[in-house]
Amino acid sequence: MEAKLFVREPFAAFFTLAFPLMMLFIFGSIYGNDPTPFFDGRGSVDVSVPRYTAMIIASVGMLSVAINMAVYREKGVLRRYRATPLRPQTILAATVLVNLAMTLLGTLLLIIAAKVIYDLRFDGNPLAVLVGFVLASLSFFSLGFVIAGLAPTARVAQVVGMVIFYPMLFLSGAGLPSEMLPEAIRSFSKFLPLTHVVTLLEGLWFGSPLGDHLIELAVLGGMMVAGVVVATRTFRWE
């Protein structure tokens, strides 16, 4: 049921499944994927795919999870769930698993399109990339639950999610190449959670081991733990 609701929600489906592909095709048609010194000998599409994956993760966590959970509470869906034999852990697990599956689906569509059309190159360890992907996803999902728990209404959750998401999108390197940003902005972006997702996924994508990204792993792991603690304390059925 959660999967059906996700697909029927045009806002969530667009930013998860369609928007990354649009970005890929637009910038891929402009710059191609020939190796360039601007990206240390890699192609534009090669560096864009892990960054667009970070964008998908952030959009699902801060927009889909936050808004949908706030809508469920505001419309009384959670209150009705509470009256059923379903355990709260089952409801929350279903929400997390469906959003994780949709995030993975959006990423796979992006990778397949980039490989077929632009001959995407991958030098990393698939298992290491999967570990980084899951950790980053759960970290941003926890932030989405925090926003949903603190926001008094679904409209407020949407506004808060967008206010946090869009600046991070353009300053972290997930939407625009960080190489194009001024040095002062790049220094500031190191304090943004999404920047650590971009750094982690891009590094793993190009073959660096998990041990080279202890800072990113610690930041995202700490963010996930803190988000779970706060979300548990702020979660409301109605």
C-alpha positions in Angstrom: 0.0 0.0 0.0 2.8 2.4 0.9 4.5 1.7 -2.5 1.2 2.5 -4.3 0.8 5.7 -2.4 4.4 6.7 -3.2 3.9 6.2 -6.9 0.6 8.0 -6.9 2.1 11.1 -5.3 3.4 13.1 -8.3 5.7 15.3 -6.3 7.6 12.4 -4.7 7.7 10.3 -7.9 8.9 13.2 -10.0 11.9 14.2 -7.8 12.8 10.5 -7.2 12.4 9.0 -10.7 12.1 11.7 -13.3 14.0 14.8 -12.2 17.4 13.1 -11.9 17.0 11.7 -15.4 16.1 15.1 -16.8 19.2 16.6 -15.2 21.3 13.8 -16.7 19.9 14.2 -20.2 20.1 18.0 -20.2 23.7 18.3 -19.0 24.8 15.1 -20.7 23.6 16.5 -24.1 25.5 19.8 -23.4 28.8 18.5 -22.1 28.8 14.8 -23.1 31.0 12.4 -21.2 34.5 12.9 -22.6 37.3 13.0 -20.1 38.2 16.5 -19.1 40.9 18.0 -16.8 38.1 20.0 -15.1 36.9 16.7 -13.5 40.4 15.2 -13.1 40.3 13.2 -16.3 36.7 12.0 -15.8 33.7 12.8 -17.9 30.8 15.1 -16.9 28.4 12.2 -16.6 30.9 10.0 -14.7 31.0 12.6 -11.8 27.3 13.6 -12.1 25.8 10.2 -11.4 27.0 9.8 -7.8 26.1 13.4 -7.2 22.6 13.0 -8.6 22.3 9.9 -6.4 22.9 12.1 -3.4 20.2 14.5 -4.7 17.7 11.6 -4.9 18.6 10.6 -1.3 18.1 14.1 0.0 14.8 14.7 -1.9 13.3 11.5 -0.6 14.4 12.1 3.0 13.6 15.8 3.3 10.6 16.0 1.0 8.9 12.6 0.6 9.3 11.2 4.1 8.8 14.5 5.9 5.8 15.6 3.9 4.0 12.2 3.8 4.4 11.5 7.5 3.1 15.0 8.3 0.1 14.5 5.9 -0.6 11.1 7.5 -0.8 12.7 10.9 -2.8 15.7 9.8 -5.4 13.7 7.9 -5.8 11.2 10.7 -4.2 8.2 8.9 -1.8 7.6 11.8 -4.6 7.8 14.3 -6.5 5.1 12.3 -3.3 3.0 12.1 -3.0 3.2 15.8 -6.5 1.7 16.3 -5.5 -1.4 14.2 -3.5 -4.5 15.4 -0.5 -3.1 13.4 2.5 -2.3 15.7 4.1 1.1 15.3 7.4 -0.6 14.3 5.6 -2.3 11.4 4.2 1.0 10.1 7.5 2.9 10.4 9.5 0.0 8.9 7.1 -0.1 5.9 7.6 3.6 5.4 11.4 3.3 5.6 11.6 0.2 3.4 9.4 1.6 0.7 11.2 4.9 0.5 14.6 3.1 0.5 13.3 0.9 -2.4 12.1 3.9 -4.3 15.4 5.7 -3.7 17.3 2.6 -5.0 14.9 2.4 -8.0 15.6 6.0 -8.9 19.3 5.5 -8.6 19.2 2.3 -10.8 17.2 4.1 -13.5 19.8 6.9 -13.4 22.8 4.4 -13.7 21.2 2.4 -16.5 20.4 5.5 -18.6 23.9 6.9 -18.0 25.5 3.6 -19.0 23.4 3.0 -22.1 23.6 6.5 -23.5 26.8 8.0 -22.2 29.0 4.9 -21.4 29.2 5.6 -17.7 32.4 4.4 -16.0 32.5 2.8 -12.6 35.7 2.0 -10.8 34.5 1.3 -7.3 33.4 -1.7 -5.2 29.6 -2.2 -5.6 29.3 -3.5 -2.0 31.1 -0.4 -0.6 28.9 1.9 -2.7 25.8 0.1 -1.4 26.9 0.5 2.2 27.4 4.2 1.7 24.1 4.5 -0.2 22.1 2.8 2.6 23.8 4.8 5.4 23.2 8.1 3.6 19.6 7.2 2.9 18.8 6.2 6.5 20.5 9.4 7.7 18.3 11.7 5.6 15.2 9.6 6.3 15.8 10.2 10.0 16.0 13.9 9.4 12.7 13.7 7.5 11.1 12.0 10.5 12.4 14.8 12.7 10.9 17.5 10.4 7.6 15.6 10.3 7.5 15.3 14.1 8.3 18.9 14.8 6.2 20.5 12.1 2.7 21.4 13.3 1.1 20.8 9.8 2.0 19.2 6.5 2.3 22.6 4.9 4.9 23.6 7.4 6.8 20.3 6.9 6.8 21.0 3.2 8.2 24.5 3.6 10.8 23.5 6.1 11.9 20.6 3.9 12.3 22.8 0.9 14.0 25.6 2.7 16.7 23.1 3.9 16.8 21.0 0.8 17.3 23.5 -2.0 20.2 25.5 -0.6 22.0 22.2 0.2 21.2 21.0 -3.4 23.1 23.8 -5.0 25.8 24.3 -2.4 26.9 20.7 -1.8 27.8 19.8 -5.4 24.7 17.5 -5.7 22.9 19.7 -8.2 25.8 21.9 -9.6 29.4 20.9 -9.9 31.2 22.0 -6.7 34.2 22.8 -9.0 32.2 25.8 -10.3 31.6 27.3 -6.8 33.9 30.0 -5.2 36.3 28.7 -2.6 34.5 30.5 0.2 31.2 28.6 -0.7 33.1 25.3 -1.0 34.5 25.8 2.5 31.1 26.6 3.9 29.5 23.6 2.2 31.7 21.2 4.2 29.3 21.9 7.1 26.3 20.7 5.1 25.2 17.0 5.5 24.5 16.6 1.8 28.1 17.5 1.0 29.3 14.5 3.0 26.9 12.3 1.1 28.4 13.7 -2.2 31.9 13.2 -1.0 31.3 9.7 0.2 29.4 8.4 -2.8 31.7 10.0 -5.3 34.8 8.7 -3.6 33.4 5.2 -3.3 32.2 5.4 -7.0 35.8 6.1 -8.1 37.4 3.3 -6.1 38.5 4.7 -2.8 37.8 2.3 0.2 35.5 3.0 3.0 38.4 3.6 5.3 39.3 6.8 3.4 35.9 8.3 4.3 35.8 7.9 8.1 34.8 11.6 8.5 31.8 11.2 6.2 30.8 7.9 7.7 31.0 9.4 11.2 29.0 12.5 10.3 26.2 10.5 8.6 26.2 7.8 11.2 25.9 10.4 14.0 23.2 12.2 12.0 21.3 9.0 11.7 21.5 8.2 15.4 20.7 11.7 16.5 17.7 11.8 14.0 16.3 8.5 15.4 16.6 9.7 19.0 14.9 13.1 18.2 12.3 11.5 15.9 11.4 9.0 18.6 10.8 11.8 21.1 8.9 14.0 18.7 6.8 11.4 16.9 3.0 12.0 17.3 0.1 9.9 16.2 -2.2 12.9 15.9 
